[in-house]
């Protein structure tokens, strides 16, 4: 079967399952209805749980909304509104505007992963950042819905998008790359330091990013190295069916990426669904709600432009052009030694099985001309990939570290501006950025 037909066959399968889904929904609602005397019996709850499981395992989950409507700042509840301040063919720049927020919150651009999930996967990330930062996020669009007339989108375009967003928000902006965008953000910042220094961000934070996947290679990294690029083009790329706006566009389908995500931790997902089934039978609505909230997001996936996907596989995971100093953006050689004005914080998870320890930290020696006081590395103990940007460790340890890093640099900038304004000489001996701020974590300044 030609892989170009895979997308079409998958959609036809979804259509064929529609009667089953309607039947499961009706059965579930019937046995959850309080007017039905069987709803309070054990057999009735089992039937309702089985119908619910059937519905969730066969349905398609579409793009969710952020639904962030308020945040707490200084003990006061403030309203939050979302607005797109810049709209490009493959991505919108979204702003979470907090009404009556303090004016001193540093501006922060969050680079959401372009790896199959929607940017709403970072809802918890944004919620934790909002009280302390003026937050913007890259809201990537589903390539399935972008007409072919909008041309193509590749890794070079992604780098250019980040440059445009940083120019739009600059110059007093900080940028946070979560996983995959660490690489294009690093290159965009390098090019701005080289070509447009006035719009270079003040700092960048890279979390769990594949800067150099030759270090402690994971199963994902080994898969990329074991097969030629032609294998990925043949096995992973499909054509959007004619009933979508992006008809005939070549994409890496989101459902294939989701299959890969699920297979990496299949036992964990099976246990989670088994627990969900038991919660439904026992009437544990809190546990069932947490499962639904997580998987409604996790199972919502989007298609990625084939050009972007294949270039990323080849340049980042196979040829390792960036750490080798051989990556070219357009006609420019990307040299991370050009970064001299943007502070760098690399954060890694001890248990990360996607971007292993050392792969993100590799950016620090590559930024060889950045002063040592402007470079830091943080190893988050007992954290996997997802735990770096969501959950308890993110909220209580990682986020405070990021905010402290940004605010320290903001204070340094204001102090330098004050010295210049009063014609005071700048001390030759700068105070280094602060060390660990929470127990149980490892933070170290790295000497280039």
N, C-alpha and C positions, 0 to 999 in steps of 0.2 A: 504494500500500500504506500503510495507517495505521501511523504510527510505533509505536503501541502493540503491534503485532505483531512488531516488529523483534527484540525479545528472544526471543520464542517461536521465531521462524524460525531465529535463531542457535543456539539450543539443539537444535533439530531437526537442524540441520546437523551439530552435534557428534555426535549420536546416529548419524547416517548415516555418519559417518567412523569410527565405532568398529571395524568389521571391518577397514578399511584400517590402522588403528593397531595392532590385534592382529597383523595380517600383517606389518607393518613391524618390530614388536618381535621376532617369531619369526625373521624373516629376519636381523635384526641379530645376535641372540644366536647363531644358527646359525653365522654367519661370524666371530664372535668367539670361538667355542668352540675351545680349543686341541686338542681331539680331532679337529677337522675339518682335514685337511691343507691345504685352501684358505685357511684363516685367515691363513697366513703369506705368501700370494702377493699380488701387487699387485691382480689382479682381485678377490680375496676381500676385501681391505681396502676397495676402492672400493664393492663391494656393501654391506658393513657400514656404511660412511660414508653412502651414499645412503639406506639404511633408517633410520639414526639421524636424519638430516636430515628425512626424511618424518615420522617420529614426533614430533620436536620442533616442527615447523612446523604440526602439526595438533592437538596435544594442548592441554588446558586446564591451566594451572598454578594450583593452589590456594594458600591462605595458608601461607607457610612459617613456621617457628619461628625464634626468635632464636638458640637454641642457644649462649648465652653461659654457659659453666660455670665459667670461671676468669679471673682477671686478675692482673697482676704489680704489686705495690706494695712499694717499697723492696727490690727484688731477691727478694721472697718471693712464691711462687705461692699465691693465696688463692681459695677456692671462691666461686662466685656462684650465688645462687638467685633465681628470678623469683617474684614474688607480686603479685596484684592487691589493692591496699589500698582501692580504691573502685570501685564498679561502677555505672555509669549506663546507661540504655537504649542509647545509641549509642556509648559509649566506656568503657573501663576505665582506671584509673590504675595503671600497672605500676611496681613497684619492683625494681631490681636490687640485691639485698642482698648485700654482700660480707662474708663471714665473717671476723671478727677484724680488720676494717679500722680504721685510725686514726680517732679520734673527731672530728678537726678537718677532715674533708673537707666543704666547703660543700655544702649541699643544692641540687640543680639539677633543675628540671622542664624536660624537653625536649618542645616542642610539635611533634609529627610532622605532616607535611602531610596534609590531608584533600582529596586531589586525584586519587585513583584508585589509588595504591599503598598497601600496608599499611605499618604503622609499622616493620616489619622492614627496610624500605629504609634505615633509619638504624642498621642493625646496626653498621657501621663507625664511625658517629658515637658510639654508646654505648660501644663497646669502647675508643675512644681517650679518652673522658671518665672511665671508671670508676676508673682509678688516682688521679684527682685530685678527684673529686666523688662525692657520694652521689646517684646518678642515678635519676630517675623519668621516665616517658614516657607520653604520651597514646596509648593503643592503640585506635584507632578500629575500630569494628565494621562489617562488611559489611551495608549496608542491605538487601540481598537476604535476609538471614537474620533480620531483626527484624520480628516480627509487626505487622500494622497496628494492633493493639490498643495498641501502645506510643506511639501518636500520631505527631506529626511532629517534624522536626528542621530548624531553619533557622539563619541566621547569628546571630540574637539568642540562640538556644539555645546555639550554639557559644561565644559570649562568656560566657554564664552558666556553662557547663561549666568554662571556664578560671578564672572567679572562684571556683567551688566547689573546684576542685583547689588553687588557691593558698591558699584559706582552710584546706583540709585540711593543707597542708604548712607553712603560715606560722607565725609571721611572718618567720622567718629563712630565706628561700628566694630563689633566683635562678631566672630563667626564660629559656629559649632557644627562639626561634621560627625554624624552618627553612622558609623560603619562605612558602607561603600562610598559615600561622597567625600570621605577623608582624602581620597586620592585626587579627584578633580578640584576640590577646594584647595588642597596644597599647591597644585599647579596653577590655579587661578591667582592665588595670593602671590606666588612667585612671579607671575607675569605682571601683576599690578606693581609689585615692588620694582620691577625692571622698567616697565613702560609707562606707568601712571602712578608714581609713588604717592602723590597727594591723596589718592583714593584707596590706598592699601589699608586694610583693616588694622586696628590697634592690636588685636590678638586673635589667635585661632586655637580652638580646642578640638583635637582629633580623638574620637573614641572608637576603639575596636575596629580600626580601618586596615585594609590590606596594602600597606605601603610597600612592604617587601615580603612576599609570601614564600620566599626561599627559607625564611627563618621559621623553625618549628612547624613545618607544613602540616595542615589539617587534612581530613578526608576530602574536603572541598578542593583544597589546593592540589592534592595528588590526582584527583579526577581531571583537573584542568591540564595537568602535565602528561597524563597517560594517553591522551587522545589528541590527534591533530585537529587544527581548526576546522577542517573539512568535516570531521565527525560531528562537531557541534552544529555546524550549518545544516547537516543532513538530519540529525536526530532532534535538534531543539527548535529549529525555525519552521514556522508555518505561515500560512496566508490567511488574513482576515476574511471571513465569509462575506458574501455580497449584501447581506441584510444589515450590516453595520455601517456607520458613517465612514469608517476607515477601510472600506472594502478594498481588497487586493494588496493592502500594506503588508509587508513582511515583518513578522513580530516573533518575539519569544513569548509564547502564551503564558499568562499568569497561572493557569491550572497546571502547567508543567513544573513551574517553579514551586508551587504549593506542594506538589507530589514530592519534590526533592526535600522541602522543608520537613514534611511529615515523616518521610522515611528515615531522616537522620535521628529522630527520637520517637520511633514508632511505639515502643513499649510505654513511654510516658503518655502519649496521646491515648493509647488504649486504656490505660489505667484511669486517665482523666474522664473518658467517656463512661467507663464502668462506674466510677464514682458519681457521675452525673445521673446515670440511670438509677442508682440506689437512692440518691437525693430525691429524685422525682417520686419514687415509691414511698419513701418515708415522709414526704411532704416538707423536706428541708428546702424551703424556697430561697433562703439566703445563699446556700451552697450552689443551688441550681442557677441562681441569678449570676453569680460570679463566673460560672462556667460559660453561660450564654454570652455574657459581656465580653469575655476574652475571645471565645471562638467566633463570635460575630465579626470581630475585628480580624482575627488571625486568618479566617477563611475567605476574607474579602481580598481579592487579588486583581492586579491589572496587567495588561500586556506591555511589553517593553519593545522599543524599536530594535529591529534585528541588527541594524548598523551599530547601535550603541552596545548591544549585548556582545556581538562578535569582536568588536574592537577592544572592549574591556577584557574579554577572555584572552585575546592575543597579546595585548600590550601590557596588561597588568599581571595576569596570572601565568602566562606562558613565557613571554620574552623579558619580563621584569625591566622594562625600559627606563622607568623613573629612577629606581635605585642604581641602575647602571650609568645614569647620566646620558641616556640616549633618546629620551622621549622628545619628540618635536610636536609643538602645538602650532598648527598652520606652518609658517616657515621659520618659527623661532625654536631654538633648542631650549628646553626647560632645564634651568640650572637652579636648584634650590639654594645654592650659594648666593643667589640674588636677593634672598629674603634677609633684610637687615633692619626693618622697621616694625615687623609684626611679631609680637611675643607668641610663644608656642607652648602648649600644654598637651601632652600625650597621655591618654588614659586607657588602661588595659584591664581585662578581667582575668583573674587567676584561672578560672575554669572555662574560658572562652574556647569553644570547639569550632568556631567559624574563622575568626581572626585571632590566632594564637598569640601568647605572650611574646613580645619582641617584634612583631610585625608592624605595629604602630610606632613603637619606640624608635624604629629605624629612621624615622623622619628627623630625629634630633641631630645625629651626626651629619646627616645630609644637609641640614641648614647650618653649614659650617661657619658662615660669617655672621651669624646671629649671636650677640653676646651671651655668655653663659648664664648671666642673671635673668635672661629673657626666655630660657628654655627649662622646662620641667617635665618629669615623668611621674606618673602615679599608677601603682598596681593596686587594683581593688580586690582585696582578699574575698574568697568565697563567692565571687560573682561570675556568672556565665555571660554569654553575649547579651541576652535580653536584659539581664539584671543591671547592665551598665546604664541603661536609660529608662528603666521602668521598675517599680517596686520599692521595697523598703530601703535597700542599700542606695539606690539612686536618690531617693528623697532625703535620706538622713546623712549620707556620707559623700556621694559623688557630686550632687548639686551644690551643697555648701562649698566644696572644694573649688568648683568652677566659678561660683560667684565671688569667692575670696580672691581667686586668681585675677578675674576681670577687674574687681574693685581696687585691688592693689595696683594694677597697672593704670587704672583711671586716676588714682590718687597721685601716682608718679607723674602722669601727664599734667595734671593740674598744678602740681608743685613746680614742674619745669616751666610751665607757662607763667606762673607767678614770679619765678626768678628772672625770666626774660623781661617781664613787664617792669620790674623794679631794678633792672640792670645788675642783678646779683649774679656772680659767677656760679656755675654749676660745679658741685663737688666732683672730684675725680674718683672718689670712692663711693659708688652707689650702694645703697642698702639692697641686698638680694631679696627676691620675692620670698614670701613667708613659706615655712615648712609645713609639716603635717598640722591639720586643724581638728582632726577627729581621731579617737583611739582606734586601734585595730587596722590601720591602713598604712601603706608604705608610700612615702612621697620623697623623691630625691632629685636634687638638681643634677643635671647631666653635663659633664664637661665635653665640649666638642673636640 
